[in-house]
Amino acid sequence: MYGLSDEQQLFRETVRRLAQERVLPRAADIDRTGEFPWDIAELFSEYGLIGVGMPEDLGGGGADLLTFCLAVEEVARVCATSSLIIAAQHLGAMPILVAGSPEQKQRFIPDIASGKKLSAFALTEPEAGSDAGGTKTRAIKDGSKYRISGTKVFITNGGLAKSVVVFASTDPSQGVRGISAFVVDGESSGLSVGRIEEKMGIRGSQTAQLNFDDVVVPQENLLGGEGEGFKIAMRTLDRTRPGIAAQALGIAQGALDVTIEHLKQRRQFGRPLIEQEAIQFMLADMETQIEASRHLLYKAATVVETAGFEAVSSPEVTRYSAMAKLMCSDTAMRVTTDAVQLFGGYGYVRDYPVERMMRDAKITQIYEGTNQIQRLVIFRNLLQKENI
């Protein structure tokens, strides 16, 4: 099915059982309390899921991108916050995997892959979200070290991560060509946690403001060379957006699953709601959107995987990654909105999971590049494809 190998199908079923048995019972409480689920992070570490997509020789699971996406998708079917633990760890490691030296990879990745250290990706700023060229955080060379000062916002795992990849300008006059990437110890002197966001969804994932006040970073923590940070960030996102697409797909599938079960039990006009033709048409549309999204995601994962970690992104890689993220997240929002509608009044209360799924789905249209940016990326790459 879907071109999955026997090993991938077995892996998917194993993760599905783990999610149903261990994650699902915690999902509502994680959302209610808004507290980071350390027990789930430890569970994923125990089962090798937290670093499943990282190289085996660096302590990871050695899985390809499609297998990684299967893990995220299956966990997201029951709890989006928990799936983000896997996806965010992958995101924080990816700049090191795509641009780090062999020594840097050996120094940083094993602790991230094992779950010993949470990781974070710190690119966004108050005036530099979609426009990374607006980066104001500065990294000033001082002998054999850099001094970083500035503010990052909306950082997943902010304040919890012990390994933070920070993007800062080493030459503001060069715009995006002056941005560099550094691996920063999350417990560094001068690094403090500001506002911790109260969010609509993914409430158990900590999203925080990070303040850098003359944080000293050794030169050997610079990824690539000075001025390569923007390219590193874009190569990273090309390889991690499929994970967010998988999260969105899992949310959509989970919403359809619980909706079908509810409609089989809920009776109106003397018969189960699922026998109503208008409702059957809505379910058919939901299923079609999910299946179309799944095929695009799995294709995208294969395209990106073929390019490898260290290759410069091709227009094809960028385009497929953006298309998968765009389609899966838009599908998640449509499907979860319809799921709430099909639950009626029950869908609007917290006793049922679809209202949580709807709230969780929204962020997938925003983070790791808004869907408006994805459309721009796709169009620009379409022009390259057609040589227009």
C-alpha positions as CSV (number, residue, x, y, z in Angstrom):
1,M,0.0,0.0,0.0
2,Y,1.3,3.4,-1.0
3,G,4.5,1.7,-2.2
4,L,5.6,1.1,1.4
5,S,8.0,-1.8,2.0
6,D,7.1,-4.6,4.3
7,E,9.4,-3.1,6.9
8,Q,7.7,0.3,6.6
9,Q,4.3,-1.2,7.0
10,L,5.3,-3.1,10.1
11,F,6.9,0.1,11.5
12,R,3.7,2.0,10.8
13,E,1.6,-0.6,12.6
14,T,4.0,-0.7,15.6
15,V,3.9,3.1,16.0
16,R,0.1,3.1,15.6
17,R,-0.3,0.6,18.4
18,L,2.1,2.6,20.6
19,A,0.2,5.8,19.9
20,Q,-3.2,4.2,20.6
21,E,-2.1,2.5,23.8
22,R,0.3,5.0,25.4
23,V,-0.3,8.4,23.8
24,L,-4.0,8.6,23.2
25,P,-4.9,8.3,26.9
26,R,-2.7,11.4,27.6
27,A,-3.9,13.5,24.7
28,A,-6.8,15.4,26.3
29,D,-4.9,16.0,29.5
30,I,-1.8,17.4,27.6
31,D,-4.1,19.8,25.9
32,R,-5.9,20.8,29.0
33,T,-2.9,21.5,31.2
34,G,-0.7,23.0,28.5
35,E,2.4,21.3,30.1
36,F,5.2,19.7,28.1
37,P,4.7,15.9,28.2
38,W,8.1,14.8,29.5
39,D,6.7,11.3,29.9
40,I,5.8,11.1,26.2
41,A,9.3,12.4,25.3
42,E,10.9,9.7,27.4
43,L,8.6,7.1,25.8
44,F,9.7,8.2,22.4
45,S,13.3,8.1,23.5
46,E,12.8,4.6,24.9
47,Y,11.4,3.3,21.6
48,G,13.9,5.2,19.4
49,L,11.3,7.5,17.8
50,I,12.7,10.8,18.9
51,G,15.7,10.4,16.6
52,V,14.1,8.0,14.2
53,G,15.1,10.0,11.1
54,M,18.7,10.7,12.1
55,P,21.7,8.7,10.9
56,E,22.3,5.4,12.7
57,D,26.1,6.1,13.0
58,L,25.2,9.2,15.0
59,G,22.8,7.4,17.4
60,G,19.6,7.8,15.4
61,G,17.2,5.3,14.0
62,G,18.6,5.5,10.5
63,A,15.1,5.7,8.9
64,D,14.5,7.4,5.6
65,L,12.3,10.5,5.4
66,L,9.2,8.5,4.4
67,T,9.5,6.3,7.5
68,F,10.1,9.4,9.7
69,C,6.9,10.9,8.2
70,L,5.0,7.6,9.0
71,A,6.0,8.0,12.7
72,V,4.8,11.6,12.8
73,E,1.6,10.9,11.0
74,E,0.6,7.9,13.3
75,V,1.3,9.8,16.5
76,A,-0.5,12.9,15.2
77,R,-3.7,10.8,14.6
78,V,-4.2,10.8,18.3
79,C,-2.1,13.8,19.6
80,A,-0.6,16.6,17.6
81,T,1.5,17.9,20.5
82,S,3.2,14.5,20.9
83,S,3.9,14.2,17.2
84,L,5.6,17.6,17.4
85,I,8.2,16.2,19.9
86,I,9.5,14.0,17.1
87,A,9.2,16.7,14.4
88,A,10.8,19.5,16.4
89,Q,13.7,17.3,17.4
90,H,14.2,16.6,13.7
91,L,14.1,20.3,12.9
92,G,16.6,21.2,15.5
93,A,19.0,18.6,14.3
94,M,18.6,19.2,10.6
95,P,20.9,22.3,10.2
96,I,23.7,20.3,11.8
97,L,23.0,17.3,9.5
98,V,22.9,19.4,6.3
99,A,25.8,21.8,7.1
100,G,27.8,20.5,10.0
101,S,31.3,19.2,9.8
102,P,31.9,15.5,10.7
103,E,33.2,16.7,14.0
104,Q,30.2,18.9,14.7
105,K,27.8,16.0,13.9
106,Q,29.6,13.7,16.2
107,R,29.6,16.3,19.0
108,F,26.0,17.4,18.8
109,I,23.8,14.8,17.1
110,P,24.0,11.8,19.4
111,D,22.5,13.6,22.4
112,I,19.7,15.0,20.2
113,A,19.0,11.6,18.5
114,S,18.8,9.8,21.9
115,G,16.6,12.5,23.4
116,K,19.1,13.3,26.1
117,K,18.9,16.9,24.8
118,L,15.9,18.6,23.3
119,S,16.7,20.7,20.3
120,A,15.3,24.0,18.8
121,F,15.5,26.0,15.6
122,A,15.7,29.7,16.3
123,L,15.1,31.7,13.1
124,T,12.0,33.8,13.6
125,E,12.1,37.3,15.1
126,P,9.5,40.0,15.9
127,E,10.2,41.6,12.5
128,A,11.6,38.6,10.6
129,G,9.1,35.8,10.1
130,S,8.4,35.1,6.5
131,D,11.0,37.7,5.7
132,A,14.2,36.1,7.1
133,G,16.2,39.0,5.5
134,G,14.8,41.2,8.3
135,T,17.0,39.3,10.9
136,K,18.2,41.8,13.6
137,T,20.0,39.3,15.9
138,R,23.7,40.0,15.6
139,A,26.7,37.8,15.9
140,I,29.9,39.8,16.3
141,K,33.3,38.1,15.9
142,D,35.5,38.5,18.9
143,G,38.8,36.6,18.4
144,S,38.0,32.8,18.4
145,K,34.4,33.3,19.5
146,Y,31.2,35.1,18.6
147,R,29.0,37.3,20.7
148,I,25.3,37.0,19.9
149,S,22.6,39.5,20.9
150,G,19.0,39.8,19.9
151,T,15.6,38.2,20.3
152,K,13.9,35.2,18.8
153,V,10.2,34.5,19.0
154,F,7.8,31.6,18.5
155,I,10.6,29.1,19.2
156,T,9.3,25.5,19.6
157,N,11.0,23.9,22.7
158,G,12.2,27.4,23.6
159,G,13.4,27.3,27.2
160,L,13.5,23.5,27.2
161,A,16.1,22.8,24.5
162,K,19.7,22.4,25.4
163,S,20.8,22.5,21.8
164,V,19.6,25.6,19.9
165,V,20.6,26.4,16.3
166,V,20.5,30.2,16.1
167,F,20.5,32.3,13.0
168,A,22.2,35.7,13.4
169,S,23.6,38.4,11.1
170,T,27.4,38.5,10.9
171,D,27.2,41.2,8.2
172,P,23.9,43.2,8.2
173,S,25.0,45.1,5.0
174,Q,24.6,41.8,3.0
175,G,21.0,41.1,4.0
176,V,20.2,37.4,3.8
177,R,23.7,36.8,2.5
178,G,25.0,38.1,5.8
179,I,23.2,35.6,8.0
180,S,25.1,32.8,9.8
181,A,24.1,29.7,11.8
182,F,25.4,28.7,15.2
183,V,24.8,25.9,17.6
184,V,24.2,27.4,21.0
185,D,24.1,25.7,24.3
186,G,20.7,26.2,25.8
187,E,22.2,26.9,29.2
188,S,24.6,29.6,28.0
189,S,25.1,32.7,30.2
190,G,23.2,35.6,28.7
191,L,20.5,33.4,27.2
192,S,17.1,33.8,28.9
193,V,13.5,32.8,28.3
194,G,11.0,35.6,27.8
195,R,7.4,35.2,27.1
196,I,6.0,31.6,27.0
197,E,3.0,31.7,24.6
198,E,-0.5,30.6,25.5
199,K,-1.6,29.0,22.3
200,M,-4.7,28.0,20.5
201,G,-3.4,24.5,19.8
202,I,-0.4,22.2,20.3
203,R,-0.8,23.5,23.8
204,G,1.6,21.0,25.4
205,S,4.5,22.1,23.2
206,Q,6.4,25.0,24.8
207,T,6.7,28.0,22.4
208,A,8.8,30.8,23.8
209,Q,10.7,34.0,23.2
210,L,14.5,33.7,23.6
211,N,16.6,36.6,24.5
212,F,20.3,36.7,23.7
213,D,22.4,39.2,25.7
214,D,26.0,38.9,24.6
215,V,25.9,35.1,24.5
216,V,29.4,33.8,23.8
217,V,29.6,31.0,21.2
218,P,32.9,29.4,20.2
219,Q,34.0,29.7,16.6
220,E,33.8,25.9,16.3
221,N,30.0,26.1,16.7
222,L,29.6,28.0,13.5
223,L,27.8,25.9,10.9
224,G,29.3,26.1,7.4
225,G,30.9,29.5,6.8
226,E,29.9,33.1,7.6
227,G,27.0,34.2,5.4
228,E,25.7,30.6,4.8
229,G,23.0,30.7,7.4
230,F,20.1,31.6,5.1
231,K,21.0,28.8,2.7
232,I,21.3,26.4,5.6
233,A,17.8,27.4,6.9
234,M,16.2,26.9,3.5
235,R,17.9,23.5,3.0
236,T,16.7,22.6,6.5
237,L,13.1,23.6,5.8
238,D,13.1,21.7,2.5
239,R,13.8,18.6,4.5
240,T,11.6,19.2,7.5
241,R,8.4,20.5,5.9
242,P,7.3,17.0,5.0
243,G,7.3,16.3,8.7
244,I,4.8,19.1,9.3
245,A,2.8,17.8,6.3
246,A,2.8,14.4,8.0
247,Q,1.6,16.0,11.3
248,A,-1.3,17.7,9.4
249,L,-2.2,14.5,7.6
250,G,-2.3,12.6,10.9
251,I,-4.5,15.2,12.4
252,A,-6.9,15.0,9.4
253,Q,-7.0,11.2,9.5
254,G,-7.6,11.1,13.2
255,A,-10.5,13.5,12.9
256,L,-12.0,11.4,10.2
257,D,-11.6,8.2,12.3
258,V,-13.4,9.6,15.3
259,T,-16.1,11.3,13.2
260,I,-17.0,8.0,11.5
261,E,-17.3,6.2,14.8
262,H,-19.4,9.0,16.3
263,L,-21.8,9.0,13.3
264,K,-22.3,5.3,13.5
265,Q,-23.5,5.8,17.1
266,R,-25.4,9.1,16.9
267,R,-29.0,8.7,15.9
268,Q,-31.3,11.4,14.4
269,F,-34.6,11.0,12.6
270,G,-34.8,7.4,13.8
271,R,-31.5,6.1,12.2
272,P,-27.7,6.5,12.6
273,L,-26.4,9.8,11.2
274,I,-24.0,7.9,9.0
275,E,-26.9,6.7,6.9
276,Q,-27.8,10.3,5.9
277,E,-26.8,11.0,2.3
278,A,-25.6,14.5,2.9
279,I,-23.3,13.3,5.6
280,Q,-22.0,10.5,3.4
281,F,-21.1,13.1,0.8
282,M,-19.1,15.1,3.3
283,L,-17.3,12.0,4.5
284,A,-16.5,11.1,0.9
285,D,-14.9,14.5,0.3
286,M,-12.9,14.2,3.5
287,E,-11.6,10.8,2.6
288,T,-10.7,11.9,-0.9
289,Q,-8.8,15.0,0.3
290,I,-6.8,12.9,2.8
291,E,-5.9,10.2,0.3
292,A,-4.8,12.8,-2.3
293,S,-2.7,14.5,0.4
294,R,-1.1,11.3,1.6
295,H,0.0,10.3,-1.9
296,L,1.6,13.8,-2.5
297,L,3.3,13.7,0.9
298,Y,4.8,10.2,0.3
299,K,6.0,11.3,-3.1
300,A,7.5,14.4,-1.7
301,A,9.3,12.4,1.0
302,T,10.8,10.1,-1.6
303,V,12.0,13.1,-3.7
304,V,13.6,14.8,-0.8
305,E,15.2,11.6,0.5
306,T,16.8,10.9,-2.9
307,A,18.5,14.3,-2.6
308,G,20.1,13.3,0.8
309,F,21.0,15.4,3.8
310,E,24.0,17.3,2.4
311,A,23.0,17.9,-1.3
312,V,22.1,21.5,-2.3
313,S,18.3,21.6,-2.7
314,S,17.1,21.4,-6.2
315,P,13.9,23.2,-7.5
316,E,12.2,19.8,-7.5
317,V,13.0,19.2,-3.8
318,T,11.9,22.6,-2.8
319,R,8.7,22.4,-4.8
320,Y,7.6,19.0,-3.6
321,S,8.3,19.9,0.0
322,A,6.3,23.0,-0.2
323,M,3.4,21.4,-2.1
324,A,3.1,18.6,0.5
325,K,3.1,21.0,3.4
326,L,0.6,23.2,1.6
327,M,-1.9,20.5,0.6
328,C,-1.7,18.5,3.8
329,S,-2.2,21.4,6.1
330,D,-5.1,22.9,4.1
331,T,-6.6,19.4,4.1
332,A,-6.2,19.2,7.9
333,M,-8.0,22.5,8.3
334,R,-10.9,21.6,6.0
335,V,-11.3,18.0,7.4
336,T,-11.2,19.1,11.1
337,T,-13.7,21.9,10.4
338,D,-16.1,19.5,8.8
339,A,-15.5,17.0,11.6
340,V,-16.6,19.6,14.2
341,Q,-19.7,20.3,12.0
342,L,-20.6,16.6,11.8
343,F,-20.4,16.3,15.5
344,G,-22.8,19.1,15.9
345,G,-22.9,20.7,19.3
346,Y,-20.8,17.9,20.7
347,G,-18.0,19.0,18.3
348,Y,-17.8,22.4,20.0
349,V,-17.2,21.0,23.5
350,R,-14.0,19.6,25.0
351,D,-15.4,16.3,25.9
352,Y,-14.8,15.2,22.3
353,P,-11.5,15.3,20.5
354,V,-12.4,17.0,17.2
355,E,-12.4,20.6,18.7
356,R,-8.8,20.0,19.8
357,M,-7.9,18.6,16.4
358,M,-9.3,21.6,14.7
359,R,-7.3,23.9,17.0
360,D,-4.2,21.8,16.4
361,A,-4.7,21.8,12.6
362,K,-4.5,25.6,12.3
363,I,-0.8,25.9,13.2
364,T,0.2,23.5,10.4
365,Q,-0.9,26.3,7.9
366,I,1.4,28.7,9.7
367,Y,4.7,27.3,11.1
368,E,7.7,26.2,9.0
369,G,6.6,28.7,6.4
370,T,3.0,30.1,6.1
371,N,0.9,28.6,3.3
372,Q,1.1,31.9,1.5
373,I,4.8,31.6,1.4
374,Q,4.5,28.0,0.2
375,R,2.4,29.1,-2.7
376,L,5.0,31.7,-3.6
377,V,7.8,29.1,-3.4
378,I,5.8,26.7,-5.6
379,F,5.1,29.4,-8.2
380,R,8.7,30.5,-8.4
381,N,9.9,26.9,-8.8
382,L,7.2,26.3,-11.4
383,L,8.8,29.1,-13.4
384,Q,12.2,27.4,-13.1
385,K,10.6,24.1,-14.1
386,E,9.1,25.6,-17.2
387,N,12.1,27.9,-17.9
388,I,9.7,30.9,-18.1
